[in-house]
């Protein structure tokens, strides 16, 4: 997959984030508007308070008048400060909620809803890591982007107010101050460009680190880690990736501190020069103490507001790049049909006929196709087995049929209709699939079978499916029956199933969905040959009115199928019933004899 990375302009990003925040929590946007003028107003009031006091003292104003003026301004400052604190606290809560709920939900929803084909690419995972880093990274400015724009507006108000005060003293202060802080801002922009250049490399570093740390903590790997003494190996991998991540953090932090030192240097130099000039004016002019205090505070305030303006603009530039990363992941284009599609087969149109026409699939950057120009018709209600050595293309083929992969060339037809013409999510309803790596949810037995909310579960249908799958007796023996929790890693007191019991539970799941096409991709690989054969015979009995595709590397388990397809190097090399293929004396017969010999030797032992 070669995705063209988009660069959105500033106004597009602002509009995008405003719309997301407004849809999630309107009060957050309103709070930013309310906060914008408050801090600037407080700063101006605080700057004028000493001037008023000193002017009153210098002019020998009546004490009661002085007290009244100071009291009113103090009350105004306290009120503004209290209001700002309340609004800021609510704004902070809103930002955290937006980050932890809205932004997380957008990423998780994209991960679960994008074309499966897209999600298999490493480039997609790098984009996902960059989007995640844009939320949780060092500056996390996707969640703060709207807030940063409010900070820029507030800083501009404060900067403008103190500019007006300083101009009254000496307008030449302004270009000197702007030049000095402009140099500082240029440093921040160079630093930001360097960070952007490093983003892909950094995302790959953290992707590897997160993968290794996840695997080291995964309960399903705990036995292997101990038996094979893998802890040292994994820790060396973790240390290696931690060193890489730490090296990046050191470089980034050094760049940040250098820019901070540069900014502080200019800030100190400008302030020192301005203070010397004010002292000179006071000693050589009729400047009042009040004016001296006001200008003195204004220069400090001007520097603070300009510094804040520069910092917030720099953060917005960084934030805009982070929003780009966030949007680039969410905007990964799906190729499959998500709009209105052809009507799914129903009633007399079932069971379905499946036809593959010149079907080819090439994995991204692979040198040769995994499925190579396959043409095959599966009749209504027919049960076929797809067999072959590892890497022959069996799993890729069934993923093409059930719509997880998009064909590089050719078509998959369902009752004569191109599968691409169906709505993608509706098309999935045609299939009940069992894969070798099926997983359980940390939920009840009932929810794991029905895969829906409890209020939507049809318990009569649930019990019937468990009975047909041969798991009802086991479930009835559990403490809470079908309401018993699974996955011990999440729930204390949850139960675990044996391999055979797990397969029966997953069979009940497939039966509950009751789709017209059944696809079983080596779900019983972990079982012994006899248990696998029994399980497949059970599948065959329960799916007699459906079109079914079975994949197994054990040829003895698929003899009951109407037809067996032997794949090799992505092509169909033999096709027929079990007896026909044995009499042909080809590759299938050779593989069957080899496996039979192995099982006969095992039986003798």
C-alpha positions in Angstrom: 0.0 0.0 0.0 1.4 3.4 -1.0 -0.7 6.0 0.7 -0.2 9.6 -0.4 0.3 11.6 2.8 -1.9 14.6 2.8 -0.9 18.0 4.2 -3.9 19.9 5.4 -3.8 23.6 5.7 -4.2 25.4 9.0 -7.8 26.5 8.5 -8.8 23.0 7.4 -7.3 21.5 10.6 -8.9 24.1 12.8 -12.3 23.6 11.2 -11.9 19.8 11.5 -11.0 19.9 15.2 -13.7 22.5 16.0 -16.3 20.3 14.4 -15.1 17.2 16.3 -15.1 19.0 19.6 -18.5 20.7 18.9 -20.1 17.3 18.1 -18.6 15.8 21.2 -19.0 18.6 23.8 -20.2 22.0 22.7 -19.4 23.5 26.2 -15.6 22.9 25.6 -15.6 25.2 22.5 -17.7 27.8 24.3 -15.3 27.7 27.3 -12.4 28.4 25.0 -14.2 31.5 23.6 -14.9 32.6 27.2 -11.3 32.1 28.3 -9.8 34.0 25.4 -10.1 37.6 26.8 -10.0 36.9 30.5 -6.3 36.4 31.1 -5.4 39.5 29.0 -7.9 41.6 30.9 -6.5 40.4 34.2 -3.0 41.2 33.1 -3.9 44.8 32.0 -5.8 45.4 35.3 -2.8 44.1 37.3 -0.4 46.4 35.3 -2.5 49.5 36.0 -3.1 48.8 39.8 0.4 50.0 40.9 0.2 53.1 38.7 -3.1 54.1 40.3 -1.8 53.6 43.8 1.5 55.5 43.1 -0.4 58.4 41.3 -2.8 58.7 44.2 0.1 58.8 46.7 2.1 61.3 44.5 -0.9 63.5 44.1 -1.9 63.2 47.8 -5.3 61.8 46.9 -7.8 61.4 49.8 -7.2 58.1 51.5 -10.8 57.0 51.2 -10.7 57.6 47.4 -7.4 55.6 47.2 -8.9 52.8 49.2 -12.0 52.8 47.0 -10.0 52.6 43.7 -7.7 49.9 45.1 -10.6 48.0 46.5 -12.6 48.1 43.2 -9.6 46.9 41.1 -8.7 44.2 43.6 -12.3 42.9 43.6 -12.1 43.0 39.8 -8.8 41.0 39.8 -10.2 38.4 42.3 -13.4 38.0 40.3 -11.6 37.6 37.0 -9.1 35.2 38.6 -11.9 33.1 40.1 -13.8 33.0 36.8 -10.7 32.1 34.9 -9.8 29.3 37.4 -13.3 27.8 37.1 -13.4 28.0 33.3 -9.9 26.7 33.0 -10.6 23.7 35.3 -13.7 22.8 33.2 -11.7 23.3 30.0 -9.0 21.0 31.3 -11.6 18.3 32.1 -13.2 18.8 28.7 -9.8 18.3 27.0 -9.1 15.2 29.0 -12.5 13.7 28.1 -12.0 14.6 24.5 -8.6 12.9 24.5 -9.6 9.8 26.5 -13.0 9.3 24.8 -13.5 11.2 21.5 -10.0 10.8 20.0 -9.5 7.3 21.3 -12.9 6.3 19.9 -12.1 7.7 16.5 -8.9 5.7 16.3 -10.4 2.5 17.6 -13.4 2.8 15.3 -11.1 3.3 12.3 -9.0 0.3 13.3 -12.1 -1.9 13.5 -14.0 -0.5 10.5 -11.3 -0.1 7.8 -10.8 -2.6 5.1 -9.0 -5.6 6.6 -6.7 -5.5 3.6 -5.5 -2.0 4.5 -4.9 -3.0 8.1 -2.5 -5.8 7.2 0.1 -3.3 5.7 3.0 -2.1 7.8 2.5 1.4 6.5 -1.0 1.4 8.1 0.4 0.4 11.5 3.0 3.2 11.2 0.3 5.7 10.5 -1.7 4.3 13.4 1.3 4.7 15.7 1.8 8.3 14.6 -1.9 9.1 15.2 -1.6 7.5 18.7 1.6 9.5 19.3 -0.2 12.7 18.2 -2.7 12.2 21.0 -0.4 10.8 23.7 3.0 12.1 22.7 5.3 14.7 24.2 3.0 17.7 23.3 -0.2 15.8 22.7 -1.4 18.8 20.8 -4.2 17.1 18.8 -6.4 17.2 22.0 -5.1 20.8 22.7 -5.3 22.2 19.2 -8.5 24.2 19.7 -7.2 25.3 23.1 -3.9 26.4 21.6 -5.8 28.6 19.1 -7.6 30.2 22.0 -4.3 30.7 23.7 -2.9 32.5 20.6 -6.0 34.7 20.5 -5.6 35.5 24.2 -1.9 36.1 23.8 -2.6 38.5 20.8 -5.0 40.5 23.0 -2.5 40.8 25.8 0.3 41.5 23.3 -1.8 44.3 21.6 -2.8 45.8 25.0 0.8 46.1 26.2 2.0 47.2 22.8 -0.4 50.2 23.0 1.1 51.1 26.5 4.7 50.7 25.3 4.1 52.8 22.1 3.0 55.6 24.4 6.5 55.4 26.0 8.7 54.8 22.9 7.5 53.1 19.7 11.0 51.9 18.9 10.7 49.3 21.6 8.3 47.3 19.5 10.4 46.4 16.4 13.4 45.6 18.7 11.3 43.3 20.8 9.6 41.7 17.8 13.0 41.1 16.1 14.5 39.4 19.1 11.5 37.1 19.7 11.2 36.5 16.0 14.7 35.0 16.0 13.6 32.8 18.9 10.5 31.7 16.9 12.7 30.8 13.9 14.6 28.5 16.1 11.4 26.7 17.2 10.3 26.3 13.6 13.6 24.7 12.6 13.3 22.4 15.6 9.7 21.5 14.5 10.8 20.7 10.9 13.5 18.3 12.3 10.8 16.6 14.4 8.5 16.2 11.4 11.4 14.7 9.4 12.0 12.1 12.1 8.3 11.1 12.7 8.2 8.0 10.4 11.4 6.6 11.9 10.3 7.4 15.5 6.9 5.7 14.8 8.6 2.5 13.7 10.8 2.6 16.8 7.8 2.8 19.1 5.8 0.3 17.0 8.5 -2.3 17.6 8.9 -1.4 21.3 5.1 -1.7 21.9 4.9 -5.0 20.1 7.8 -6.6 22.0 6.6 -5.3 25.4 3.0 -6.5 24.6 4.2 -9.9 23.7 6.3 -10.2 26.8 3.3 -9.4 29.0 0.8 -11.5 27.0 -0.5 -14.3 29.3 -0.8 -16.7 26.3 3.0 -16.6 25.9 3.7 -17.1 29.6 4.4 -20.9 29.3 6.7 -20.5 26.4 8.7 -17.7 28.0 9.4 -19.9 31.0 9.9 -23.3 29.4 12.2 -21.9 26.7 13.9 -19.4 29.1 13.0 -16.6 26.7 13.0 -13.8 29.3 16.7 -12.8 28.6 16.1 -12.8 24.9 12.9 -10.7 25.3 14.6 -8.3 27.7 17.5 -7.8 25.3 15.0 -6.9 22.6 13.1 -4.6 25.0 16.4 -2.9 26.1 17.4 -2.4 22.5 14.2 -0.7 21.5 14.2 1.3 24.8 17.7 2.5 24.0 16.4 3.6 20.5 13.4 5.3 22.0 15.5 6.9 24.7 18.0 8.1 22.1 15.2 9.9 20.3 13.9 11.4 23.5 17.4 12.8 24.4 17.8 14.4 21.0 14.3 15.9 21.2 14.8 17.2 24.7 18.2 18.7 23.8 16.6 20.5 20.9 13.9 21.8 23.2 16.2 23.0 25.9 18.5 24.7 23.4 15.5 26.7 22.1 14.4 27.5 25.6 17.8 28.8 26.5 17.9 30.9 23.3 14.5 32.3 24.1 15.5 33.1 27.7 18.7 34.8 26.5 16.8 37.2 24.3 14.1 37.7 26.9 16.7 38.7 29.5 18.7 40.9 27.1 15.6 42.8 25.9 14.2 43.2 29.5 17.6 44.5 30.8 18.0 47.0 28.0 14.4 48.2 28.5 14.8 48.6 32.2 18.0 50.6 31.8 16.3 52.9 29.3 13.3 53.4 31.7 15.6 54.3 34.6 17.3 56.8 32.3 14.0 58.4 31.4 12.9 58.6 35.1 16.1 60.3 36.0 16.1 62.7 33.1 12.5 63.6 32.5 9.3 64.4 34.3 8.0 60.8 34.2 5.8 60.1 37.2 6.3 57.1 39.5 3.0 55.8 38.3 4.1 55.9 34.7 7.5 54.4 35.5 5.7 51.5 37.3 3.2 51.1 34.4 5.9 51.1 31.7 8.2 48.9 33.7 5.3 46.3 34.2 4.3 46.8 30.5 7.7 45.8 29.2 7.7 42.7 31.4 4.1 42.0 30.4 4.9 42.6 26.7 7.8 40.2 26.8 5.7 37.6 28.6 2.8 38.0 26.1 5.1 38.0 23.1 6.9 35.0 24.4 3.6 33.2 25.0 2.4 34.2 21.5 5.6 32.8 20.0 5.4 29.6 22.0 1.7 29.0 21.3 2.2 29.7 17.5 5.1 27.2 17.6 2.9 24.7 19.4 0.1 25.3 16.8 2.6 24.6 14.0 3.5 21.4 15.8 -0.1 20.7 16.5 -1.1 21.2 12.9 1.5 18.5 11.9 0.1 16.2 14.6 -3.5 16.8 13.3 -2.2 15.9 9.9 -0.9 12.6 11.3 -4.2 12.0 13.1 -6.2 12.8 10.0 -4.0 10.8 7.6 -4.7 7.7 9.6 -8.5 8.4 9.8 -8.6 9.3 6.1 -7.0 6.0 4.9 -9.3 5.2 1.9 -11.3 2.0 1.9 -11.6 0.3 -1.5 -14.6 -1.9 -0.7 -18.1 -0.7 -1.2 -19.4 1.1 1.9 -22.4 2.6 0.2 -25.6 1.1 -1.1 -25.0 -2.3 -2.6 -26.8 -5.2 -4.3 -29.4 -7.1 -2.4 -28.1 -10.1 -0.5 -29.4 -13.6 -1.5 -32.4 -14.7 0.5 -35.0 -17.4 0.6 -35.0 -19.6 -2.5 -31.7 -18.0 -3.6 -30.0 -19.9 -0.7 -27.7 -21.7 -0.3 -25.2 -19.6 -2.3 -23.2 -20.4 -5.4 -19.7 -19.1 -5.3 -17.6 -18.6 -8.5 -14.0 -17.4 -8.7 -13.0 -16.0 -12.1 -9.2 -15.6 -12.8 -8.7 -14.7 -9.2 -5.2 -13.3 -8.4 -3.9 -11.7 -5.2 -0.4 -10.2 -4.6 0.6 -9.1 -1.2 2.1 -5.6 -0.9 5.8 -5.7 -2.1 5.6 -9.5 -2.7 7.5 -10.8 -5.7 4.9 -13.3 -6.8 1.1 -13.7 -6.1 -0.2 -15.8 -3.3 -3.2 -16.7 -5.3 -2.5 -17.0 -9.0 -5.3 -16.9 -11.7 -7.7 -19.3 -9.9 -11.0 -20.1 -11.5 -13.4 -22.3 -9.5 -17.2 -22.8 -9.1 -18.6 -24.0 -5.8 -22.2 -25.1 -6.3 -25.1 -24.3 -4.0 -24.9 -26.3 -0.9 -21.6 -28.0 -1.9 -19.0 -28.7 0.6 -15.4 -28.4 -0.6 -12.1 -28.8 1.1 -9.0 -26.7 0.2 -5.8 -28.5 1.1 -2.1 -28.0 0.5 1.2 -27.4 2.2 1.9 -24.3 4.3 2.2 -21.2 2.1 0.1 -22.7 -0.8 -2.4 -19.9 -0.6 -5.3 -21.6 1.3 -6.0 -18.9 3.9 -5.5 -16.1 1.4 -8.0 -17.7 -0.9 -10.7 -17.9 1.7 -10.0 -14.3 2.8 -10.6 -13.2 -0.7 -13.9 -15.2 -0.9 -15.2 -13.7 2.4 -14.2 -10.2 1.5 -11.4 -9.5 3.8 -9.0 -9.1 0.9 -9.6 -7.3 -2.4 -8.5 -9.2 -5.4 -5.5 -7.8 -7.4 -7.2 -9.2 -10.5 -10.3 -11.3 -11.2 -13.7 -11.6 -9.5 -15.5 -13.4 -6.7 -19.2 -14.0 -7.8 -22.0 -14.8 -5.4 -25.0 -16.2 -7.3 -23.5 -14.5 -10.4 -23.1 -11.1 -8.8 -19.7 -9.5 -8.3 -18.9 -9.4 -4.6 -17.6 -5.9 -4.9 -21.2 -4.7 -5.8 -22.4 -5.7 -2.3 -22.1 -3.4 0.6 -19.0 -4.6 2.5 -20.6 -4.9 5.9 -23.8 -6.5 4.5 -21.6 -8.9 2.5 -20.0 -10.1 5.7 -23.4 -11.3 6.9 -23.2 -14.1 4.3 -20.4 -15.8 6.1 -19.9 -17.7 9.4 -16.1 -18.1 9.7 -13.9 -20.1 12.1 -10.2 -19.3 11.9 -7.3 -21.0 13.6 -6.6 -17.9 15.7 -10.1 -17.1 16.8 -10.2 -15.2 20.1 -12.5 -14.9 23.1 -13.9 -11.7 24.5 -13.5 -10.9 28.2 -17.2 -11.4 28.6 -19.8 -14.1 29.4 -20.2 -17.3 27.5 -23.5 -16.0 26.1 -21.9 -12.8 24.7 -19.0 -14.7 23.3 -21.4 -16.9 21.2 -24.0 -14.2 20.3 -21.5 -11.4 19.9 -24.0 -8.7 20.8 -25.4 -6.9 23.8 -27.1 -9.0 26.5 -30.6 -7.5 25.8 -30.4 -8.6 22.2 -29.4 -12.2 22.9 -32.0 -14.9 21.9 -31.4 -17.3 24.8 -33.6 -20.1 23.3 -31.6 -19.9 20.1 -28.4 -19.7 22.2 -29.1 -22.9 24.1 -30.1 -24.7 20.8 -26.8 -23.8 19.2 -24.8 -24.8 22.2 -26.7 -28.2 22.2 -26.0 -28.7 18.5 -22.4 -27.8 19.0 -22.0 -30.3 21.9 -21.0 -27.6 24.5 -24.3 -27.2 26.4 -23.5 -29.9 29.0 -20.1 -28.2 29.8 -21.8 -24.7 30.0 -24.5 -26.1 32.3 -21.8 -27.3 34.7 -20.3 -23.9 35.1 -21.0 -21.8 38.2 -23.1 -19.1 36.3 -23.9 -21.3 33.3 -24.0 -19.2 30.1 -23.4 -16.0 32.3 -20.0 -17.4 33.4 -17.2 -15.0 32.5 -14.3 -16.0 30.3 -10.6 -14.8 29.9 -8.8 -15.1 33.3 -6.3 -12.3 32.3 -9.2 -9.8 32.7 -11.7 -11.3 35.1 -10.7 -13.0 38.4 -12.6 -16.2 38.7 -13.2 -16.6 35.0 -13.1 -20.1 33.5 -10.9 -21.6 30.7 -11.9 -24.2 28.1 -9.8 -27.0 26.7 -9.0 -27.0 23.0 -11.9 -29.2 22.0 -14.3 -27.3 24.2 -13.2 -24.0 22.7 -13.8 -25.3 19.2 -17.3 -26.4 20.2 -17.9 -22.9 21.7 -16.7 -21.3 18.4 -18.9 -23.7 16.4 -21.9 -22.5 18.5 -20.9 -19.0 17.6 -21.0 -19.8 13.9 -24.3 -21.6 14.3 -25.8 -18.7 16.1 -24.9 -16.3 13.3 -26.7 -18.8 10.9 -25.1 -17.5 7.7 -25.6 -19.3 4.4 -21.8 -19.8 3.8 -19.5 -21.5 6.3 -15.7 -21.1 6.1 -13.5 -23.1 8.4 -9.8 -22.1 8.1 -7.9 -24.8 10.1 -9.8 -24.0 13.3 -9.0 -27.5 14.7 -5.2 -27.4 14.0 -4.5 -27.6 17.8 -6.5 -30.9 18.1 -5.3 -34.4 17.6 -6.3 -36.1 14.3 -9.1 -38.1 15.7 -10.6 -35.2 17.5 -10.2 -33.0 14.4 -12.0 -35.7 12.3 -14.9 -35.9 14.8 -15.2 -32.1 14.8 -15.3 -31.9 11.0 -17.9 -34.6 10.8 -19.9 -32.6 13.4 -19.5 -29.4 11.2 -20.6 -31.4 8.1 -23.8 -32.6 9.9 -24.7 -29.2 11.2 -24.1 -27.4 7.9 -25.9 -29.7 5.5 -28.1 -26.9 4.1 -25.2 -24.5 3.6 -22.4 -23.9 1.2 -19.2 -24.8 3.1 -15.4 -24.4 2.6 -13.0 -26.4 4.8 -9.3 -25.9 5.1 -7.1 -28.5 6.7 -3.5 -29.7 6.3 -4.7 -33.1 7.5 -6.1 -34.8 4.4 -7.9 -37.6 6.3 -10.3 -35.1 8.0 -11.7 -33.8 4.7 -12.8 -37.1 3.0 -16.4 -36.4 3.7 -16.4 -33.3 1.4 -18.1 -33.3 -2.0 -14.9 -32.1 -3.6 -11.3 -31.5 -2.6 -9.1 -28.7 -4.1 -5.4 -29.1 -3.9 -3.4 -25.8 -4.0 0.3 -25.5 -4.7 2.1 -22.2 -5.1 -1.2 -20.3 -5.4 -2.7 -22.5 -8.2 -5.2 -25.4 -8.3 -3.2 -28.4 -9.4 -5.8 -31.2 -8.6 -9.5 -31.3 -8.0 -12.0 -34.1 -7.3 -13.4 -36.4 -4.6 -11.1 -38.1 -2.1 -11.4 -41.4 -4.1 -10.8 -39.7 -7.5 -7.7 -37.9 -6.3 -6.3 -41.2 -4.8 -6.9 -43.0 -8.0 -5.2 -40.2 -9.9 -2.0 -41.0 -8.1 -0.7 -37.4 -8.1 0.4 -35.0 -5.4 -2.7 -35.5 -3.2 -2.3 -39.3 -3.2 1.4 -38.8 -2.3 0.6 -36.4 0.6 -2.2 -38.7 1.8 0.0 -41.8 1.8 2.8 -39.9 3.7 0.3 -38.7 6.4 -1.3 -42.1 6.6 2.1 -43.7 7.1 2.9 -41.3 9.9 -0.4 -42.0 11.7 0.1 -45.8 11.3 3.6 -45.6 12.8 2.2 -43.4 15.6 -0.5 -46.0 16.3 2.1 -48.9 16.5 4.1 -46.9 18.9 
